Amino acid sequence: MYVGTQYNLRSDDDYRVLAQLGVNNVSQMPDSHPSEWNREALAAHKEKIESFGLTLDLMRLPVDHAYIDANAVPSETVTYLLGDIPERERHLDHLCQIIRDCGEVGIPGVLYNINIIGVFRTESVQGRGGSINSSFNWEKADQDAPPGTAGTVSAEEQWERIEYFLDRVVPVAEEAKVRLACHPQDTYAPPGWRGVTTEMATVEGMKRFVQYHESPYHGLNFCQGTVSEMLERPGEEIYDVIRWFGERNKIFNVHFRNIKGGRLNFVEVFPDEGDVDMLKAARVYKEVGYPYMLMPDHVPQISGENPSSVGFAFAYGYIQALIQAVN
């Protein structure tokens, strides 16, 4: 395993900085609109990244209305989860073609998400030294919030839509030899909130997901932070969850981040200060033979002229040190 990043690279200097920091593996989308992505565009994207001495491990699939249609308004719910509507088929056809093109140009994996009601948080809080940390506290949330774009969706309907999606894309990924890495719902909410029971915001739901349409190309973008936020006691429970999915070779990427708290009341913090023992977690990834990227995610905002880049640089170094320690 090795350090990686999905940080939004803004310029050629950002690519150079990654190489200088020893972060040689990335997940990045092309700069162009996804409606323009084809084999030639993806090949040029890969070639540019490699020109800086970096490797394109993954690329995010366009999973939103606005990614497919330049004139569409972004939606909190991805099109393929909206049920039997005409846009779903057009969207799935487009996603399948991108997967085929990735296979042809040598991009080995793609990321996507199962997201019914969006990523939800309550007001950010101050962390150490005055950093700004994302948080969620159910007591401060609008517990009577109405359903969103997806409307009211039962658990059974969710699984029907998810399985329809997998039936379409997994055979294409197998043929193209491209890994499909799914990010679970971020974050857990009580059943029925905003009209939805978030099936992919529970460990049992994630287990059901990876065991449907079994394939070596069907697995997870395992967000350790999101999974920790599903648990009552993440500092005790997360290691066995990593082990379950890792032993089955279902982890294709890791968002290696830490939290304080747990289900329905948490703060996202720097990796060295949360409730999860990150060295112990890294040892479990090593134990199960996890071979891909550990990448920072949701790093707190800090002061200064380039706060996000500096915060991520700290996380890269921390992850590098843990990998050296477990090796």
N, C-alpha and C positions, 0 to 999 in steps of 0.2 A: 504494500500500500504506500501511497505517496500523497504529498500535499497538492491540492488543486484549488481552483477558484471558478466562480461564476460571476465575479465582480464585473460590472458594466464598464468595459474598457472604452475610454473616450477618445484616445489619440494613440498614435504610434509610440509616444513616450510611455504610455501605460503598459504597452506590450514589452517595451525595453525594461521597464522597472520590474515586471514580473520575472523576466529572465535573470535580471541582476539579483533578485531576491531568492532565486532558486525555485520559483514556482513555475514549473515547466509544463504543466498540464492544465487545460482550461475547458470550460463549457461556455461557448459563445454562439450567439446567433449572428447571421449576416446583417450588415447595416441596412440593406434594402428592405422594402416592404415584402412580407411573406408571399403576397400574390405574385411576386416576381421571382420567387425561388424556383430554380430548376437545376438540372445537373451541372450546367456550366457555372451558374452563380455559386453553388455550393463548392464546386471544385476550386473556384477563385478564392472563396472564403477560407478554405482549408490551406491553400497555398500561401495566402497572406500570413496566416498565423504561423505556419512552419518557417516562413522567412525570418522570423524573430527567434528561431530555435525552440519554439513551443510546439506542443502536440494538442490537437483538437480531439479531446476524448469524447465529448458530448455536445449536443446542440438541442436547444429547447424547441419542441414542436409548437407551432402556433395554435393555441387552443381557445381563442377568443374570437367573437364575431369580427372585431376590428382588425385582427390579424389576417383574416381572410378577405374582407371587403374594406377597401380603403375609405369608403364612405360611411361605414357602420359606426355606431356608438359602442364603446367598450361595454361589455356585459360582465356582471359578477359570476355568471354561470356559463360554462363552456357549451358550445352549440350541441355537441354530441350527447350532452346530458339533458337536453330539453325535450326529449321524447321523439315521437314519430312526426317530424316536421320536414318540409322539403330541404331546408338549409342543412339538416343533419347529413343527408346523403352527399350533398356537395362538399361539406366540410370533411367528411370521412374519405371521400375520393381524393381530396387534396392532401390530407395527411398521409394516406397510403402512398401517394406518388412521391412525397418528400422522403418517406422511409426508403422507398426503392432507390431514389437518387442518392441518399446518404450511403446506401450499400455500394452503389456503383463507384462513388468517389472515395470510399474508404473512411467514412465517418462511422465509428463502431457503435455509437449509442445515441439515443434521443431521450429527452426528459419531457414529461407532461404531468398534468395534475388532475386529480378527481376533486372537483370543487363545486359544491352545490350552492353555497351561500356566501362565498368569498372568504377572505382572510379577515377575521374580526378581532379588534382590540378595543380596550378602553383607553383612557387618557394615559399618556406616557408619564413615567416617574423619574425622579433624579436618582442616579446611581453614584458610584464612588467618584469623588472629586467633582461632582456636578455633571457627570455625563447624563445623556438623555436615553432612557431605556424603555423599550416597548413593553407593555404589560397588558394583562387581562384580569379583571376582577368581576366575577359574575354579579356580585352585589351592586356594582356600579354600572352594569350594562342595562340597556333597555329591554327588560324581560318580556315586555308586551309588544316588541317590534313586529310589524306585519311581515308576511312572506315577501321574498324578493322576486327577481326575474323568473325564477323557476316555478313560483307558486307553491302550492302544497303538494309535496311529493312523499308518498309512503316509502317505507323501507323496501317493500317488495318491488315497487316501481323503480327505485334507484338501482336495485340489483338487475332488473330486466334491462335497463339502459346501459349499465356498466358491462354486462355480459354481451350485449349486442355489439358494443364497441370492441370488446376483446375478440369476439368472433370475427370481426372484420379485419383488425389490424395485426393480431398475433401471427396468422399465417403469412402475411406479407413480411413481417419482421423476420420470421424464420427463413423465408426464401432469400431475403436480402442479407441475412446474418447481421442484423442490427438489434442491439439490446433496447428494450422498452423499459424505461425507469420511471415509475409512477410515484409522485409525491402525494402522500395522504392528505386528507382534509385538515386544514389548519384553521381553527383548533377544535377541540371537543366542546360541545354545548349540550345541555339537557335535551332529551328526545322531544321533538315537536317544535323546538324553538324556530321561529320564522317559517313554520310550516314544514320543517325538514327534520328527520332523524339522521344525523351525520354518521352513516354506516362506516365510512372510511376514516372516522376519527376515533376508532377503537382498535385495540390490538386484535380482537377477535375478527373484526371486519377486515383488517389487513391480511390476516391469515386466510380467511375465505377468499379474498381477492387473488392472492398469489397461487392458490390451489385450484382456481378455476382456469381452464384452458392451459393446463400444465405445459410449460415450454422453457428451455434454457434461455430464451430471449424475452421472457416475461417476468419482470421483477420490480424492484422498488428503487426510487430515489429516496433512500432512508434518511428522513430528516430526524436526527436524534433529538433535536429540540422539540419538534412537533409531537413526536412519540412520547417524550418526557411529559409534555403538557397533557397527555391523555391519562397519565398515571397518578394515583393517589400519593405514592411515595417513590418518585423517580430515582432518588439516590440509592434505593434498595432494589427497585424492580427493573430498571432499564437494561441491566447486563444480561439477564435471562432473555429479554426480548431480542436484543442484538444476537444472542446465541441461537435462538430459534430460527430466525430468518437467515443468519449467516451460515449455519450448518446446512441449510437447504439451497445455498447459492442463489438467494433471492435479493441480495443487496448489490446494486450496480453503481451506486454513488452514495456518499454520506455527507449530509449537512451536519458538521461536527460542531454543535453549539450547546451551550449550557443555560440552565435556568435556576432561579430560586423559587421555591413553592412547588405547586403541582396542579392537578386538575381543577379548573375553574378559578384559580387564583395564583398567578405566576408573574414573574418579571424575567425578561430576557437579559442576560448579563454577559460579561466577558468570560471566556472559557475557563479562566483560572479561579473564578470566585463563586461558582454556583454550587448547587447541591449534589450534582453528579461528579463522581471521581473520574476525571477525564483520562488519567493514566490507566485506571482500571478498565475503562471502556476501550481504550486503545489496545490494551492487552487482549480483550475479548475479540476484537476485530482480527488481531494477529492470530489468536488461537483457532478461529474458524477459517483461516486462510483467505480473508477478504483481500482482493488484489487491486482495488481501484483507488479513486481519490477520496481523501478526507478534506473537506473544504469548509471555511468559515461561512457563516450566514447570520443575518440579523445582528450584526455587531453594533453595540451601542454607539450613539453619536457623541463625539468629543469636541473639544474646543480647537481652534486653530484655523489656518487658511485652507487646509485640505483634510478635514476631519475624518471623512469616510475612508480615504486611502490610508491614512495613518492608523486608524483603528484596525483595518484589515491587515496591514503589515504586521502589527502586533500579533494578530491571530495566526498569520502564516508562520511566524517564528515559533510561536507556542506549539503549533501542530508539528512543525519540523522537529522540535526538541522531543516531543512525545514519541514520534516515530523512531528517532534515534534510540530513545530509551528502551522501547519494547523490542528493538532489533539487537 
